[in-house]
Amino acid sequence: MEKIVGLWRNMSKPEALTLAPKIEAWFRARGWEVFTEWEDIIKHKAEFLISLGGDGTLLQAAREASSFGIPVLGVNFGRLGFLCEIEREEVYGALEKILSKDFEIQERLMLNVVVNGGAEDGISYRVLNDVVFSREGRDGIITLQANLSGEPTVSYPADGLIVATPTGSTAYSLSAGGPIISPNVQAILLTPLAAHSLSARPMLVSDEEEIQILLANGEKCMVTFDGRQSIVIYSGQTVIIKTDPIKALLIRLGTRSFPQVVREKLRDRWHE
């Protein structure tokens, strides 16, 4: 049986592009076929995918690969790198572990987002990190109402609102004052951006909830999906957010625990 691996490269990072052909040669010397074009990776049914970049690169790779059940190993060429499993200098040792089947596949919750009303009516988006609602330009504050399973729950008069997965809790939500959530927790996080009310607090809800976000006050706001695609919604439109049935699959080598990653990435040295 032919052994296939795919490479997902961040084309803007010279170091990633330099390492990619070396990884190809390493695999081919061991009898593996390597593909770098997505159409070929799907066509030949790659066993796994190696993401060369940062967390953003891994997010994109994992979203695309999830529909085909392909697990992804993230190699960090970025700065913070909460999601990437290894750093660039660890790559060959990690690949040896993968070929010897010494790894686990971790499922990550994703969100399915549907926009109701307007030109985007009925269009859906799959999100691994977060959905960000933000006011446009110099417009004043907006009020976003969150309904849980059809019942009005909380209103956020703010500059915006982040709806994040546990994976996304270490991204924009973290910088906005939201909590860090273990990836093993199946939940959805709501974090306001510069809230104009003391009662507007982050909220953690069950992954079984259907969340409706309405623009209750304000003419329009921007909605951004995983930082890669944005649309504008207007007063009266509703965005429906719920757990996607498909999970993202990340390769974990067991070399770092989640608490260790948090310590390293946040540079917390209290334990030393």
N, C-alpha and C positions, 0 to 999 in steps of 0.2 A: 504494500500500500504506500502510495506517494505521501511524503511528509512535507506539509506546506506551512509556511509562516508568512505573515504580512508585516510590512513596515509602514507606519504612519508618521511622516516627517513634518516638522514645522519648517516650512521653506524659508522663514525669515531668520532662522538661527543657524549661522555658519557652522557652529560646532556640531550641531545635529546632522547637518548635511555631510560633514567630514566623517562622522562616525558611521553613518548608514552603510556605505560600501564596505567598511571593515566588518560590520555585523553580517552583511550578505556573504562575504568570503568565509567568515567563521562558520556559518550555517552550511554553506555548500560543501565545505571540507568535511562535514559530518553527514552528508547525504540528504540535506534538506533543500527544497526549492523555495526561493524567496521572491515575493512580489511586492511592488511598491504602488501600483495603480489599483485603486479601489475596485474597479470592474474585474480585474484579474483576481484580486483577493477573494471576492465573492464567488466568482466563477469556479475557482479551484478549491473553494471551501477550506480556507486556512484554519488550522487548529487553534492558533492564537495570533494576537496582534501585538506588536511592540510600538508604543507611542514614544517618539523622540521629540521632546519639547518641554513645556511646563504643564501646569494644571489645566490651562485652557485647551492645550492640544489634547490632553488626555480626555477631557470632557467631550470634545468633538468626536474623538475616536470611539469612546465608549458608547455615545449616543448612537452613532451609525452602526457599530458592531452589534448592539443589543438586539436588533431585529433579526439577526442571523445567528444568535447564540454564540458569538465569538468572544472569548475572554481577552482582556487587554492588560498588558504590563506597562506601567508608566515609568519612563526614565526621565528624571528631572534635569532640564537645562534652563529652568526659569529661576525665580528668586525664592519665593516661600515654599512652594511645592508640598502642600498638605496632602494631596491625593497621590502623587507619584510614589511608587513603592521604593525605588532605588535612585541613587545619584549616579552620574555618568561614569565615575570611576569604579562602580560596583557591577557594571553591566555583564562582564564575562562570567564572573562567579554566579550571578543570578541566572544567566542562561544555562549554565551547567546544572543548576538545581532544577530548572524547568524540564530539561531533557531527561533528567532522572526521576521526574514526576514528584519532586519534593516541593510541592506548593499546594495552596488552597485557592478556591475560587469564591470570592465574596460577592454576594448579591447586593446591589445598591438600589434603593427606592428611587423611582422617577415619577414625574408628574405629567398628567395629560391635561392640557389647557385648551379650552374651547371659547371662542369669542362669539357672543350673541349680539346681533344687530349691526347695522352699518355695512360697509363694503367687505368686512372680514367675517360676516355672519357664517357660522358653521365651520370655519377653518380651525383646525386643531394643531397644536404644537406639543412636542415631547421635550421635557425639561429634566435635566439631571441636577442642576445647581439651584436655580431660583428664577422666579418671575418678579420683576421689579416694576412697580407703578411709580411714576415720578411726574411732578408738575412740569409744564413746558415753559422754558425761557424765563421771562420776568413775571409770569402770571403769579397771582397770590396763592395762598395755601389752598389745597384741595381737601375735600373730605371723602374718604373711601370707607364705605360700609361693608363689613364682612358678615355674611350670613352663613351659618353652619347648618347643613342639611335643610335649607329652606327657611330657617328661623333667624330673624335679626339678632345679632349677637353683640357686635362692638363697632363703633365708628371711630375712624382715625382722621382727625383734622391735622394735617401734616404736610410736609414737602413730598411725601410719598410713602410707599409700603413695600416691603419685601416679603414674598411668600417663598420659603426655602425648604428644601429637603434636609435631612441630616448631613448629607454631603455638602450642601450649600451653606450650612451653618458656619463653616470656617471661611467663607468668602465675604461678600459685601455685607451680609447680615452681621458678621462679627465686628466689622468696623463701625456699624451703626449701633452697637451696644447689645446685640443679641447674644444668647448663650451658645456655647459649643455643645453640640449634641453628638453622642457616640453614633457611629454608622450602624450599629446593631439595633438602635432604637427606631421603631417604625412609627414615625410621626411627621407632622408638617408644622413648620414654624412661621409665625407672622411677626414681623419686626417693623415698627414704624420708623420713618425717616424724619428726624427733627420734628417730633410731635408737638403740637401746640395745645396739648391738654395733659394734665398730670395723670389722668385716668387712662390715657392711651399707652398701654404697656405691651411688650412682647407677649405672645400667646402660643402655647404649644398644644396642638390638637391631634386627635387620633388620625391615623392614616386611612381610616374607614370613612371619615367625613367628606362630604362634598362641600367645597367652599365656594361661595358666590361673592364676588367683589363687584360692587356697584360704585360708580362715580356719583355720589350723592350731592356734592357741592363742587362747582367748578365747571367750566365749559369743556375742557378736554384734558387728557393726560397721556403721557407716553407709557407704553407697556413694552418691556424688553425681556426676551427669553434667553436665559443663559448668556447674557451679554453679547449675543451674536446677531440677533434679529429684533427689530423694533417696529411697532405699529402705534397709531394714535387712536384712542377711543374717545368718545364724546358722551356728554350727559345722556343718561338713559340706556347706555349699553352695559351689558353684564359680562363678566369673565368667569367662567366655571372652571374650577381647579379640583382635580381628584387624582388619586393614585393611578398610575399607568399599570396595566397588567404585565407589561414587560419590564424586567429588571436589567440594569446595567451589570456587567460581569467584570470584576477586577481581579487580577492575579495577585495573591498575597503570599509572600515567601516566609512569613513568620519571623522575620529578622527584627521587626520593630512592632511593639505594642502600640495601641492607640494613645495611652497616657504618655509613652515615650515620644511619640510624634508631636504631641501637644507641647511637651517640655522643650523639645529641640526647636520647633518652629517658632515658639513664642519666646525663646531664649530665657526661660525661667531657670535660674541657677540656685534657687533656694536650697536644693538638695545636695549641693556639692560641699 
